[in-house]
Amino acid sequence: METNKTSSKMWGKDIFWGLGYEFDPQWTLSKKQLELQKDLIKICKDIIRPQSIECDKNLTFPKQSFIALSKLGLLGLIIPIELGGLGENHTCAAMVAETIARYGCPSTAMCYVMHIASLSALLLHANKNAAFRNLLSRVNDEVLIGTIAYSDPSTGSHAWFPKSSNSQETENGWKVSKKASWVTSGGFADWYLIQTTSHEFEGNYSKLSCYLVFKDEVTTYPGLWNGLGMRGNQSGPLEINGIEIPKDRIVGKPNEASKTNNESPDIFYLLCSSACWNGVAMGLIDLGAKHTTKKKHEDIGMRIADYPSIQDYFGEMIAETNSCRMNCFFLANILDIKTDNCNWNLHENNSFFPRSELMIWFWQLKLNCTTNVSNNSDKVLHACGGSGYKPELEVERYLRDSKAGWIMAPTNEVLKQLLGKLSLLGPESLDAWNQKVNETILQNEINKMNKEKMREFGEFLIKKASF
């Protein structure tokens, strides 16, 4: 059987040195999106990929790469045309994130993912908010980068428990305080989507609110970032110390952050970050194929790629990675169908939340894609041998970047437990804000007590209930 290894995929004036289009699901893209992908690959070659080495080596935020992306209108990718954006859909967003990560720079791709996710929250409520529309209309032309600050130093990846935050209603708006432990693009973003406890909190962590704040209203520490991989992300801490912001900076309604999150930023983050990890996985395969088809063992006259064990590695990696990619594009297409190709005007109806219904599928997507890219990085390193340790081959950089996906919130351990609980015990078992007593565990612990311990425990409960 004959196959055209590279089809028409080009790298500048040369044939691309990795896998060709025969291993890419190009049929999922429209003609316009295919042209955009082609232009983006060119920018990756000329600007973003060379910048990625600098970003990794010197912990440099990829601002020049964002300027290059803006030349294609990509900072406004999902912003409606009437607001100066490209008006593109979920499928295109996934393609762009994957393309940047594969051909350009994983750090830039992840910063871009957070930008798109933060955009989606404003777009969800822009129909009734002139301030949001004003910002959205300027995002691409002025290269205004957005990001999300949801993490908390005391609860880690359990972002739904922002213990180090609060908000109060004032006469003119909102007084917000926030501490975040990990903020992608921290100190370099122009605006931030933050989540705090609501002004009506009263100890109930299901009452959360989202707000829009700008760079001059936050304190960041970009110099503290020094990670194993994703070194251009600048994912450092953030603090907001009781600033007062206008009324129209609340994103959605008070106490309803979960509605906003489940419908827009969470879904876009899970979709596009999964696409990013798929891009890293394919980038590793490209690099491995480039090396193993050129490196030759002169003693027996065989290239590394000629060994059956290496062929097994690549066959497995390609099949598993493309399964993840097809899952990603399939879910993106379902979102396009449900939202009329990401038509934000449909959200004028406050009860329209079609994306939220698919959340468990995006949990599975993130779990599968991040597990796959981590496995791929190990296999490509094994295939490339000692050469894979050398920076010149780029495998070691992609390997370091690949490990971030597993531990980014929600971590794979959290996702496995959520999915396992949901499948075995039902949705009522997903007690995100610790509001339900686990009667089974409680009764089991009580059964271990002797009468004296039971009396002590009873006195403790009576005393606690009296407060």
N, C-alpha and C positions, 0 to 999 in steps of 0.2 A: 504494500500500500504506500502510495506517495502522498506526502503532505508538503505544503509550502511553509517552510519554517517561520518566515517572518512576514509573509503577505506584503502589505505596503507600509508596515510600521517603520517610520524613519526616525533617526536620531541626528538631527541636522541634515546634512547632505548624505549621510551614510545610513545603511540598514541598521536597525536597532539591534544591539548586541545580546538582548535577552530573548524571551519568548515572544512569538509573533501574535497577531490578532486571532489566529486559529484557536488560541487558548483564552480568548477574551469574549465575554457575552455581549458583543457589539449590537446584536439585534434588540437589546433592551433599550437602546438609545434612539432618539429621533435624529433626523438628518442635521438639524440645528445643533443638537447636543454632541453629535459626532464631530462637527466642525469645531465646536468649543473645546472638546477633548484634544483635538489635534493641535489647536493653538496653545492649550495649556501645557501639553507635553513639550512644545518648543520653549515656552517660558521656563519650564522645569530644567531643561537642558542648559539654557543660556544664563539663567539667573539663580533659580532656587536651589538646584543641586550644588553648584559651586559655593553658594552661601551656606549650605548646610554643614560643610566642613568647618567653616569659621564659627558657626553657631555652636557646634559640638565642642570644638577645641577651646574656645574662649567664653563659653556661656553667654553668647550674644543673642539677644532677641532678634528674630528675623523681620525687622521692620522693612528692609529693602524688598524682601519677598512679598510682603503685603502690598507695598506700592506697585510691584509688578502685577499682582493679582487684580488690583484695582483697574489696571489698564484694560483688562478684559471684562470689567464690570462685576467681578466675582465677589466683591464685598457686599454687593447688593443682590446676590444670586436669587434669593427667595423673596425679595422685596418686590411688590407689584410695579409694573411698568409705569403706572400713573404717579408713583412716588420716586421714580428715577432708577428703579431696579430692573433686573432682567425678567422678573416674573416667572422664574423656573420652578420645577416641581421637586418632589422628594427623590425621584430617580436621578435627576441631575445633581442634586446635592450629594448623594452617595457616590456618584461617579467622580465628582470634583474632589471630594475628600480622599477617595482611593487613589486617584491619579497623582495628587500632590504627594501623598505618602510613598507611592511606588517609584515615581520618576524624579521626584524632587527632594523633599525633606520631611521625615516623620514629625519632627518638632513643629514645623510650619503647619503641617496638616492638622495636628491636634489643636494648635492655637486657632486655626480656622474653624475647626469643629465647634469650639466653645463660642466663637463669634457667631456662627450660624445658629447655635442653640439659643444664645441670648437674644438674637434678632427675633426668633420665633415667638418668644414671650411677649415682646412689644407688638409684634404683628397681630397676635391673638386679640389684643385689646386696642389696637390703633384706630379702629373705626370710630371710637368714642373718645379719643384722646388726641387733641391737637398737638400737644408737646411731643408725643411719641411720633406722630406723623412728620413733624418738623425735623426731628433727629434722623428718622429713617430716610428722609429725602436728601440728607447731606452725607450719609454714611460712606458711600462709594467715592464720590468726588473729593471729599475731604479726608479720605482714608481714616475714618473714625472706627477704631477697633473696639469691639465689645467682648465681654467675657462673663463668666458666672462665678460668684463667690458664695458657695453654699456650705462648704466644709466647716467643721468646728474643732478647735484644738482639744476639747474634752470628750468628744464622742467619735472622732476619727471619721471613717467613711459612712457612719450613720448620720447622713446629712439631714434627715428628717427630725433630728434632735438638736436644734441649734441652742444649746444651753448657754453659750457665751454671747447672747444677743438679746435685744429687747427693742420695742418701739412704743412710743406714746403718741397719742393724738394731741395736737396743739391747736391753738386758735387759727393759725395760718397753714397748718400742714401736719407734718410728722417729725418727731424727734427719734432718730434711730441710732442704735449702737450695735456694733458687730465685731466679732473676732473670727477670722477664718484662717485655717492652717495651711491650706493648699489652694492657691488661686493661679490658674494658668494665665499667662500674660500679665501677672501681677506687677504693677508699677509701670507697665507699658500700654495697657489698655486705656482707651479714652472714656469708657463708660462701663459700669458694672451692674449686673443683675444680682441682687442680694436677697437673702431670705432670713427673716427674724421671727421671733415670737410676736404675736399680734398684740395690739394695745388692749385687747380684751382677753389676754392669755389666761390668767388665773390658774396657772399650773397645768393647763391642758395643752399638750404639745401638738394636738391636731389643729389648734388655732394658730396658724402661721400666715405671714403676709410677705409679699415680694415687693421690692422697691427698685427704682432706677436711681443710681448715684453716679456722679462724675469723678474724674481722676483727681480734681482739686479738693474733693471732699473725703478722700480716703488716705490712710497712711500705709505704705507698702515698704517691703524690705527686699528688693530684688537682689541685692548683693549677697543675701543668705542662701540663695539657691545654688546647689552643687550636687546634682543627682547623678546616678549611675548612667542613665540614658535620658532621652528627651531633654537634652541639656540646654536647648534654646528656648524651652517653655517658660523659664523664669517662674516656676510654680512656688512662689514664696508666700509668707503670711500676709494678712491684711487686717487693719483695724479701722473702725469707724467709731469715733468717740462723741456720741451725743450730738450729732449735727442735726439741724432742722432743715427739712426739705419741703417743697410745695405740695399741696394736696394732690396735684395731678401726677405725682411721681410714684404713687402706689400702682403696682402692676396687677390689675384685677381688683377684686373686692377684698376688704379686710377679712381675715380668717379663712380665705379660700385659696391659699397658695397651692394646696394639693391639686385643685382643679386646674390651675394654670400649669403646674409642673407636669402633670400626667398628660395633658393635651399638647403641650408644645415643647418646652426645653428638654424634658426628660426623654421624650420620644426622638427628637432630633439629635440629642446627644448619643443615645443608644444606637440609632441608625447610622449616623455619620462617623462616630468613633469606631463602630464595627467595620465600616467601609475603610476607615484609616488603617485598622489592623490587617484587613485583607490586602490593602496596598503594600504594607510592610512585608506581609507573607509572600506576595508576588515579587516584591523587590528582592527579597532574599533568594528566591528561586532564580530570578534573572541573574543575580551576581554569581550564584553557584553554577548555573549553566555556562556562563561566560568563562569561569575559571576551569571547570572540569573538562570542557571541550577543547581547551587550549593546552593545559598542562599535560605533559607526556612523560611517562617512565621509560627512559631510553634503554634500560636493561632488557625490557621485554617488548618494547615498541608499542605499548598501549597507552592511550590517553586515560585519564581518570574516568571519563564518561564511558569508556568501553567496558568497564567492570560491571558485571550484572548486579552486584550489591548496590552500586551507585545509581544504576538505572532504577532499581527498586525504590531507593530513597526518593528520587524525583517523581516517579510514577505515583507514589503514595502522596507526596506533598501536593502535586498538581491536582489530583482527584479530590483530596480533602479540602484544599483551599478553594477550588472552584465550587464545591458544594456549599461552602460558607458564602462565597460571592453570590451564588444563585439565590440562596436564602435571603441575603441582604437585598438584592434587586427585586426579588419576588415581593417582599414585605413593603419595599418602597413603592412598587406598582400598586399594591393593595391600598396604600395610603393615598396615592394619586387618584385612584378610582373613587375612594370614599370622600375625597375633598375637592373633586373637580379640578384635579391638577394643582392642588395647593392654593385654592381660591380663598383668600382670607376674608372676603366679603361675606362668606357663609357664616362667619362667626358673629355677625350682627345678631343672630339668634343665640341668646345666652345659654341655650340648652343643647347646642350643637358641639358634641365632644367625640367625634368618631375615632380619633387616634387612641384615646384612653382605653377603648375597648380591646386594643391589641397589645397592651402592656406586657403580658406574660410571654408573648412571642418575641418581644424585643429583649426581655431578660435572657431568653434562650439564645437569641442571636449573639448578644454580647458574650455570653459564656462560651459559645462554640468558637467564635472568631478569635477571642483572646487566648483560648486554650490552643487553637490551631497554630497561631503565629508563634507562640512560645515553643511548641514542638518543632515547628519548621526551623526556627533559629538554631536549635541544637543539631538537627539533621544536616543543615547546610554547613555548619561548622565542621561536623564530622566528615562530610564529603570533601570539604576543602582542606582538611588537615591543618598543619601548622601555618599554611599561608593565610588561613582564615583569621589568625590572630593578628595579622599585620594590618595597620590602618589603611594601607594603600588599596587593599582589596574591598574595603568598605563593609565587609560582612560583620566585623566586630562591632561597628557602629550600629548597624541595623539590629544586630543581636541584642545590644544593650537597650536600644529603644524598644524592642519587642517585648521585653519583660514588664514594661509599665502597664500594659493592658490588663493583665491578671489582677493587679492590686489597685487599679483605679476604681473608684466607687461607681456602682456597688461592686465590691470585690467578688471574685468567683466563688469564694466560700459562702458569702452572704447569698449569692444568687442560687447556689445549689440548695441551701437550706430553705429559701423562699419557695423554690419550685417543688422541693420535696414535701414541705409542709402543705402547700396548696393542693398537690395531687393526692396526698394520703389523708389529710385531716380537714380539707376544705378551706374556703376563704376566711371563715371566722377564726382560724388559727393564726392568721397573719396579723398579729396584734402589734402594729408598728409603734404605737405610742404607749405601750404597757398599760392598757386600760382594763384588761380582762384578767381575772384570777385564773390560774391554771389549777383547777380543783383536783385533778388527778395527782399532780406533784404535791400539792398542799396536803391532801389526805394521806399520801404515802409517807411524808415526813412526820405527820402527827402520829401515825401508827408506830413509828420508831420510838416515840417518847414513853417513858414510864409516867406514873401518876404525878410524881413530883414535878417532872419537866412540863407536863401538861398544865399543872396549876401555875407554874412560873410563866408559861407562855400565855395562859389566859389572863393573868394579872397584867402582863405586858400589853396585851391587846386592849384591855379595859382602860389602862392608863393612856395609851396612844389615842384611843377613841374619845377620850375626855377633852383633848386639845382641839 
